[in-house]
Amino acid sequence: MTYNYISRRNFLKGSLAGMTLVLSAGPLGFRIVNASDKDVTAFSPTSWFTVTPDNKVTIFVGNSEMGQGVLTAHAMIVADELEADWKQVEVRQGPAGDAFKSPLLGVQLTAGSASVRGFYEPLRKTGATGRAMLVKAAAQTWKVPETECQASMGTVKHIKSGRALTYGKLCQEAAKLQVPQEVTLKKESEFRYIGKTMPRVDVPLKVSGKAVYGVDVKLKDLHYAVIARPPAYGAKPLSFDEKAAGEVKGVKKVFQVPMGIAVCAETLDSALKGRDALAVKWDKGVLPEMDDAYVEKSLVDDLGKPMASAVKTGDAKKEIGEAAMKHEATYYVPCVAHATMEPMNCTASVTADRCEVWAPTQIQSAPVAIGAKLTGLPKEKIFVNTTFLGGGFGRRSKPDFVVEAILCSKALGKPVKVMWTREEDIKYDAFRPPTSHRVAAALDAQGRLIAWSHKLVCPSILKDIRPEAIKDGVDFYCLWGLADAPQSPHWINRIQYEIPNLDIEFLISQLPMPVAVWRSVQNGPNAFVIESFMDELAHAAGKDPLEFRLQALKNNMRAHRVLETVAEKAGWGKSIPQGQARGIAQHACFGTYTAQVADISVDKKNGKIKVHRNVIAVDCGPRVNPGPLVQQIQGGIILALSTTLKEQVHFANGGVKSANFDDYGVIRMSEVPDIEVHIVNSTEKMGGIGELGVPTTAPAVANAFFNATGVRIRRLPLSPGNVLAALTKV
Amino acid sequence: MISLSVNGKVHKLEVPGNTPLLWALRETLDLKGTKYGCGIGECGSCTVHVNGVAVRSCTTTVEEVKGKKITTIEGIPENHPVKKAWIKEQVPQCGYCQPGVIMQVAAHLSRKPTPSADEVIGAMDDVICRCGSYPDIKKGIKTAIQIMKKEART
């Protein structure tokens, strides 16, 4: 089992030595044939794999590898159904191509916790197709019925006679056969790799230091570009010293681009020095008075404005008005940054007849569209090479850095790598949007939840991605966790509680900061609000928070099961070490159900929260690679703990004040608790994993904080400052 | 002209003395394993060894390390206990921070006497992993110490 990373040699072969990939229509999408190989002998009935006479099975993965293990998981699915020997398998990052478009997302995009669950059935089918054809090739060779032949570990055997042929020997015969439309999938009991932890194919490269990320891309005659960007949103340059920048040794070109002023140079150092020499003076931008207080006030004030209706069942307002017991609260969640460890960057090479991009991107479909638009070349002339991603978390599904690289390469007429510094990466991030909520609910005389009214304000996430998806003022990405778009069977990103009167209203905030999807999208902030408020209601009703939730989930067996599992594993209702308190939360999204318990303690003098233990139960249906799956849940919890306890992007003077890890604090090793992940055995439809650690984390911690102090904090982060402010307000 | 000893080889570099070691390694010597993360010594992705001690190459100039022994991730043999442990425990996720993490752990474990796993874990707060591989880094540290002990016996 090997992973073929993009070496310099391969780059040169692929891009500059005239070798091209030819895409031709095949029965299951597109097949990849290397045009320079005059005698194509490979067996490749689909885009996802080839079998070659050297007995090698090469599996192409169209999704981006950002640590979630998709290269390995996809290869496991194909290899299993193909009956390939893992030792003969080589995994390669696939190009941009229609066959790699996500069945759930409609584009080639690694997001929505959709890569494994979305491709599970198609990849099984593609592997099984290959297996059926190799068996048929063997049967024809031996002139025996196919039913007497069996594929196993890269070899087809004729059971009666004991004859055997390797896939390498059979591939040329198999390539001549018609691709069958119907194939038989393996029984689950026959799985060789699926469901068993397999070592990730990307790990050895990442340990040796040889993994190639976007920042590491090398090309002949590569130039560098950096961009001087406005300090405030919408600010325009009043003046800049183009001459001084041009005089810096190595600087080749200085020119304006929509996002600022680009400086292209022979080296990164020259580009940075050239940018300094520009000494740009900017105007004040579109909202110079914007700072943290302004952002919060704007969002909270907007809660009083007329809103669009997203969900209306029954008459929540009337029920709340007449209820025996009612409760209302306002919540606020500030912006957080993605802050991937690899800052944004992209390399492009634009020539008269070709545009090639090397990008750590989550969305291969975007460079194709952007390249065609910016260069005027047809889409067939746009080539996308996906490098390893030094973190994604949704940031790299926004292709702004791709636009910059193509613009710079086109202007300079050379291959160009656009580099962002860490300061740019944070200041010019498209953040997880800030959001305000006003929630009211009614309980009947028995303390049962009968009505829920929820007002939510949030800058639009969809407006930059799919503006046509915003219907009647409702942006469902902002509502995920509370309300899902209609007809979304694969997502279940909606409130799970059975509430007879439910009223969800929404308003798009017009604040100017760019926003984007951020691991779990708004399931994270929205679950914090829903699950904190459910806790408030449980306490108001005098009920145990677990019992109160279970009562409102009577018909939801999957939610029941994860709640009961986590309660048992975490010892809910049992004793807890002196000074610690426990909180619980549940949430379902991306087709998966989760419930979490957090054990914390609070230092009331300095406001510091120590998280001791997080226990999570997950029902995601069947699993492909269980080990990395647990790592994804753990990682999601840790990233969410970082935002729960520490992270907030600060604004000042109409722009971003936060700049680097010294003023944008993130979680460190000693702050990481013990984490227990319990995956329940489930035969339900396969759900997502990558984002599922996030949503329950903040509310589990915040609910534990209430149990520790008797004080409810209705904002993130639970930083020492916010904790002390909440404790002294009481 | 500055002469640097990197991974056992002496290189002559035509760069100003105030060039950060990180960029000399990455751009001049083409050693891309050492990563840029923050440029201010806050994240540890750029960690290398200078005379066996973990330093942040982004805030160290080439002038400061003249004549000293520099080791990068490429200079750590593939059979080093930390690299072996990292593979066994499947530590990296996105992996971008891991060269720095590995260098930091390897520097701690080269101290005599070998520190305990808890001591090493307690000295890792200046390295950021955004994927949250921390529980696996802890496992990796423990496994690396076990491998070292086993190798010392044989």
Interface residues (C-beta under 8 A of the other chain):
Chain A: M66 G67 Q68 P199 R200 D202 V203 P204 L205 K206 V207 S208 G209 K210 A211 V212 Y213 V215 D216 K218 T267 L268 D269 A339 T340 M341 E342 P343 F388 L389 G390 G391 G392 F393 T421 R422 E423 G627 P628 Q631 Q632 Q634 G635 G636 I637 I638 L639 S642 N660 F661 D662 V666 I667 R668 M669 S670 V672 I675
Chain B: T19 W23 E27 D30 K32 G33 T34 K35 Y36 G37 C38 G39 I40 E42 C43 S45 T72 I73 E74 E78 K83 W86 I87 Q90 V91 P92 Q93 C94 G95 Y96 C97 Q98 P99 I102 I121 G122 M124 D125 D126 V127 I128 C129 R130 C131 G132 S133 Y134 P135 D136 I137 K138
